[in-house]
Every structure is written in C-alpha cells, then in structure tokens.
Amino acid sequence: MKHFFFSILLALISVASFAQSQYSTLRDVPYSSKSDEYSTQRLKLDIHYNTGAKDIPVIVWFHGGGLTGGNKFIPAELKENGYVVVAPNYRLIPDVDVEECIDDAAEAVAWTFKNIERYGGDPKRIFVSGHSAGGYLTSMIGLEKKWLDKYGVDADSIAALIPYSGQVITHFSDRKSKGIGELTPYVDNHAPLFHVRNDCPSYIIITGDAEQELYGRYEENLYMWRMMKLAGHPDVRIYKLDGYNHGDMASPAHHIMKQEISRILSEK
C-alpha cells in the first residue's frame, strides 16, 4: 500500500512538473507604433516561453541577412532552455535606410522591456543578441543610447550584449548605399566602433574562424574588443570559433552565449 501511494505521489509530482514546463511559441505579435503598410506587415515578433514560469531570463534574438534579407526565427538551441526568447523582424534595406533598421531593433527591445512579464520573463534580465546583421543591430542599440532613449528605455538596463559575428565598422550595406566598397574600412556614427564606451552592459563578442569569416570580421571585432578594454570596460570578452565560417558559427556560439548568461547572472 505504501508503494502504491508513493507511486501516486511521484506521478502527481511528474504531472505538476510537466505542467510547469510547457513551452509555447506565440507568432506575429505586432510591436511597433509605425502605421505604414510595410511597417505593419514587417514589424512583428515571435515569443517562445514557458507557460508555467515567472521571472526567467530573456533573450532578444535578431536574425541576420545583411540588413537586406532574412526573417525572424527562434534558434533550436535556445528553445526549452529556461529562457523567454523574443525574435523580431525589422524593416530591410533598400526599402528603408540603416537608421530605420536600427530604430526598429530599438523599438522591439523596448517593447520587450515593457511587455515581457506577461510571458514569464524578467525585465531586469534581458539579454540582446543576434547573428551577423543581427549582431550589428545588437551593438548599435546597446552602445549608442539614443536609440532606446527614444522609447523610454535605458540601454544600460540590458543585462548583456552578445553579438555573433556582427559588423563593428559601418555596415557594408550602409557603405554600399554611400558608394563605398566592401573592402574599404569606414567608420561613422552608424558604426558600433564609433560608440565605444566603458559603461555599457557586459559585451560578449563571438566570431568564426579568422580565415573563414566574412572579409575581416574577426579582426575588426578583435579591434573592437581591444578598444573596449582600453576604454576601461570591466566585462568585455571575445571568442573565436576555429573551423567555423560566418554562417556556420552561430550554432556553436549558442553554447557560449548560454554559458556567459549563466556567468553574468551568477555575478549579479
């Protein structure tokens, strides 16, 4: 009889645990106040969350595509891992210019700060990340505070910026619109490198192999790391994934991001 009741108890605990770990993905949630046709079509986000959890860390994930293509998605490696994952779309060049891409990214992050509690996320533990163009947007909105200020959010309230193989000089699509070639280094106020500062959130840089990356992506990120160090930033790190090219590096980079999130949270 004791074994019977013990088995029932275990079954109830298992059911309760299962109920608390049900993940769901909500798709195409509008996040913008922009009302033109292209904005209303494009400016939506997906949310992957645990329906029975509260106060869990949040990852905002920006897709890549050179600022000219790509669509929102939830990386498989981040699903059902104890995070709320928010994946926004943003408008694309040439239908808009680079500043509008950045503004969309800022608005999506601001929406997350203001709404994520209803999906079990902790607005005090929001991490912003993305691959390639998504990494560029991550750095721009976290380093240049004006983008989030516009929406009433302090960029320094982000828990960490974790760009994957992001451009830190002026983005090549922006340079192209100015008639500047892909191999011409150029830095203006649209470059994360222009906005180096020592008091931004933790800044974790991940790139692929130096010989297999897109152009000089590793080297420019290494320079960014060095400038942040020289500026006196207390928590800037860089990882180079040998053997992985620009496209392939994202999957193994998720493991590093999860480790870094755990480290950062343990140190708070």
C-alpha positions as CSV (number, residue, x, y, z in Angstrom):
1,M,0.0,0.0,0.0
2,K,2.8,2.4,0.9
3,H,4.4,1.7,-2.5
4,F,1.0,2.4,-4.2
5,F,0.7,5.8,-2.5
6,F,4.3,6.6,-3.2
7,S,3.8,5.8,-6.9
8,I,0.7,8.1,-7.0
9,L,2.7,10.9,-5.3
10,L,5.5,10.6,-7.9
11,A,3.0,10.6,-10.7
12,L,1.4,13.8,-9.3
13,I,4.8,15.4,-9.0
14,S,5.7,14.5,-12.5
15,V,2.4,15.8,-13.9
16,A,2.9,19.1,-11.9
17,S,6.4,19.4,-13.2
18,F,5.4,18.7,-16.8
19,A,2.6,21.3,-16.5
20,Q,5.1,23.9,-15.3
21,S,7.5,23.3,-18.2
22,Q,5.1,23.6,-21.1
23,Y,6.6,25.8,-23.8
24,S,4.6,27.6,-26.3
25,T,5.5,29.9,-29.3
26,L,3.4,32.9,-30.0
27,R,3.8,34.2,-33.5
28,D,3.5,37.5,-35.3
29,V,2.9,39.8,-32.3
30,P,2.9,43.4,-33.5
31,Y,5.4,45.5,-31.6
32,S,5.6,48.9,-33.4
33,S,3.6,52.1,-33.4
34,K,4.6,52.7,-37.0
35,S,1.5,52.6,-39.2
36,D,2.6,52.5,-42.8
37,E,1.8,49.3,-44.8
38,Y,5.4,48.0,-44.9
39,S,5.8,48.5,-41.1
40,T,2.5,46.9,-40.2
41,Q,3.5,43.9,-42.4
42,R,7.0,43.6,-41.2
43,L,7.3,44.8,-37.6
44,K,6.2,41.7,-35.7
45,L,7.9,39.3,-33.4
46,D,7.7,35.7,-32.1
47,I,7.9,34.8,-28.4
48,H,8.9,31.3,-27.2
49,Y,8.1,31.0,-23.5
50,N,7.3,28.6,-20.6
51,T,3.6,29.0,-19.9
52,G,4.1,28.0,-16.2
53,A,7.2,30.0,-15.3
54,K,7.8,33.5,-14.0
55,D,10.8,35.8,-13.7
56,I,13.1,33.9,-16.1
57,P,15.9,35.4,-18.2
58,V,15.0,36.7,-21.7
59,I,17.0,36.6,-24.9
60,V,16.1,39.0,-27.7
61,W,17.4,37.4,-30.9
62,F,17.9,39.4,-34.1
63,H,18.2,37.5,-37.4
64,G,21.0,38.1,-39.9
65,G,20.8,38.7,-43.7
66,G,23.0,41.8,-44.4
67,L,20.2,44.2,-43.4
68,T,18.7,43.4,-46.8
69,G,17.1,40.0,-46.2
70,G,16.2,37.3,-43.6
71,N,13.3,36.6,-41.3
72,K,12.7,36.1,-37.6
73,F,13.1,32.7,-36.1
74,I,13.7,31.0,-32.7
75,P,17.1,29.2,-32.8
76,A,16.6,25.5,-31.9
77,E,19.4,25.6,-29.4
78,L,17.6,28.2,-27.3
79,K,14.2,26.5,-27.2
80,E,13.1,25.0,-23.9
81,N,16.3,26.0,-22.2
82,G,14.9,28.1,-19.4
83,Y,14.6,31.4,-21.3
84,V,11.9,33.5,-22.9
85,V,13.2,34.1,-26.4
86,V,11.9,37.0,-28.4
87,A,12.6,37.1,-32.2
88,P,11.7,40.3,-34.0
89,N,11.6,41.2,-37.7
90,Y,12.8,44.6,-38.8
91,R,12.5,46.5,-42.0
92,L,15.1,46.0,-44.7
93,I,17.3,48.0,-47.0
94,P,16.6,49.2,-49.7
95,D,13.0,49.8,-48.6
96,V,14.4,51.8,-45.6
97,D,17.8,53.1,-44.7
98,V,20.1,51.8,-42.0
99,E,18.8,54.2,-39.3
100,E,15.3,52.8,-39.7
101,C,16.6,49.3,-39.3
102,I,18.3,50.3,-36.1
103,D,15.2,52.2,-34.9
104,D,13.1,49.0,-35.4
105,A,15.5,47.0,-33.4
106,A,15.4,49.5,-30.6
107,E,11.6,49.6,-30.6
108,A,11.4,45.7,-30.5
109,V,13.8,45.7,-27.4
110,A,11.8,48.5,-25.8
111,W,8.6,46.5,-26.4
112,T,10.2,43.5,-24.7
113,F,11.1,45.6,-21.6
114,K,7.6,46.8,-21.3
115,N,5.7,43.6,-22.0
116,I,7.8,40.5,-21.3
117,E,6.5,40.0,-17.7
118,R,3.2,38.8,-19.1
119,Y,5.1,35.9,-20.8
120,G,7.0,35.0,-17.6
121,G,10.2,37.0,-18.5
122,D,12.2,39.1,-16.1
123,P,12.7,42.7,-17.5
124,K,15.8,43.0,-15.3
125,R,17.4,40.1,-17.0
126,I,17.1,40.8,-20.8
127,F,20.0,39.8,-23.0
128,V,20.2,41.1,-26.5
129,S,21.9,39.0,-29.2
130,G,21.9,38.2,-32.9
131,H,23.9,36.9,-35.8
132,S,25.7,39.0,-38.5
133,A,23.3,41.9,-39.2
134,G,21.5,40.9,-36.0
135,G,24.8,41.3,-34.2
136,Y,25.3,44.7,-35.7
137,L,21.9,45.8,-34.5
138,T,22.6,44.4,-31.1
139,S,25.7,46.5,-30.7
140,M,24.2,49.7,-32.2
141,I,21.2,49.8,-29.8
142,G,23.3,48.9,-26.8
143,L,26.2,51.2,-27.3
144,E,24.5,54.3,-28.7
145,K,21.9,55.1,-26.0
146,K,19.8,57.5,-28.1
147,W,18.0,54.6,-30.0
148,L,16.4,53.2,-26.8
149,D,16.1,56.6,-25.1
150,K,13.5,57.4,-27.8
151,Y,11.3,54.6,-26.4
152,G,11.9,55.4,-22.8
153,V,14.4,52.6,-22.1
154,D,17.9,53.0,-20.7
155,A,20.3,50.8,-22.9
156,D,22.3,50.2,-19.7
157,S,19.4,48.2,-18.3
158,I,20.2,45.4,-20.8
159,A,21.9,42.6,-19.0
160,A,24.4,41.9,-21.7
161,L,25.1,42.5,-25.4
162,I,26.1,39.3,-27.2
163,P,26.7,39.9,-30.9
164,Y,27.6,37.0,-33.2
165,S,30.0,38.0,-36.0
166,G,28.5,41.4,-36.2
167,Q,29.9,44.3,-38.2
168,V,31.5,46.9,-35.9
169,I,32.7,49.3,-38.6
170,T,30.0,50.9,-40.7
171,H,27.8,48.1,-42.1
172,F,28.6,47.0,-45.6
173,S,25.0,47.6,-46.8
174,D,25.2,51.1,-45.5
175,R,28.6,51.6,-47.1
176,K,27.3,50.4,-50.4
177,S,24.5,53.0,-50.3
178,K,27.2,55.6,-49.9
179,G,29.2,54.2,-52.8
180,I,31.9,52.8,-50.5
181,G,33.3,49.4,-51.4
182,E,33.1,46.2,-49.3
183,L,36.9,46.2,-48.7
184,T,37.1,49.8,-47.7
185,P,37.2,50.3,-43.9
186,Y,34.9,53.1,-42.9
187,V,33.7,54.2,-39.5
188,D,31.0,56.9,-38.9
189,N,28.2,57.3,-36.4
190,H,26.5,54.2,-37.8
191,A,29.4,52.0,-36.7
192,P,29.4,50.3,-33.3
193,L,33.1,51.1,-33.1
194,F,32.3,54.8,-33.1
195,H,30.4,54.3,-29.9
196,V,32.9,52.5,-27.7
197,R,32.3,53.3,-24.0
198,N,33.3,51.7,-20.7
199,D,29.9,51.8,-19.0
200,C,27.7,49.9,-21.4
201,P,26.3,46.4,-20.4
202,S,28.6,43.3,-20.5
203,Y,29.8,42.9,-24.0
204,I,30.4,39.4,-25.3
205,I,31.8,39.1,-28.8
206,I,31.7,35.8,-30.7
207,T,33.1,35.2,-34.2
208,G,34.0,32.4,-36.6
209,D,37.5,31.3,-37.8
210,A,39.7,34.3,-38.9
211,E,40.5,32.5,-42.2
212,Q,36.9,31.5,-42.9
213,E,34.9,34.6,-41.7
214,L,33.2,37.1,-43.9
215,Y,36.0,39.5,-45.0
216,G,37.9,40.8,-41.9
217,R,35.1,40.2,-39.5
218,Y,37.2,38.5,-36.8
219,E,39.9,41.2,-37.0
220,E,37.5,44.1,-36.8
221,N,35.8,42.5,-33.8
222,L,39.2,41.9,-32.2
223,Y,39.9,45.6,-32.6
224,M,36.5,46.4,-31.0
225,W,37.4,44.2,-28.1
226,R,40.8,45.9,-27.7
227,M,39.2,49.4,-27.8
228,M,36.6,48.4,-25.2
229,K,39.4,47.1,-23.0
230,L,41.4,50.3,-23.4
231,A,38.3,52.4,-22.6
232,G,38.2,50.5,-19.3
233,H,35.1,48.3,-19.8
234,P,35.1,45.8,-16.9
235,D,33.4,42.9,-18.7
236,V,34.2,42.6,-22.4
237,R,35.2,39.2,-23.9
238,I,35.9,37.7,-27.3
239,Y,35.6,34.2,-28.6
240,K,36.9,32.9,-31.9
241,L,35.4,29.6,-33.1
242,D,38.1,28.0,-35.2
243,G,36.9,25.8,-38.1
244,Y,33.6,27.6,-38.4
245,N,32.8,30.1,-41.2
246,H,30.5,33.1,-41.0
247,G,27.3,31.1,-41.5
248,D,28.2,28.0,-39.5
249,M,29.5,29.8,-36.4
250,A,26.0,30.6,-35.0
251,S,25.1,27.1,-33.8
252,P,28.1,26.5,-31.6
253,A,28.0,30.2,-30.5
254,H,24.7,29.5,-28.7
255,H,26.5,27.2,-26.3
256,I,28.9,30.1,-25.4
257,M,26.0,32.5,-25.0
258,K,24.3,30.2,-22.6
259,Q,27.5,29.8,-20.6
260,E,28.0,33.6,-20.5
261,I,24.4,34.2,-19.4
262,S,24.9,31.8,-16.5
263,R,28.1,33.5,-15.6
264,I,26.7,37.0,-15.7
265,L,23.6,36.1,-13.7
266,S,25.7,34.4,-11.1
267,E,27.8,37.5,-10.6
268,K,24.9,39.9,-10.2
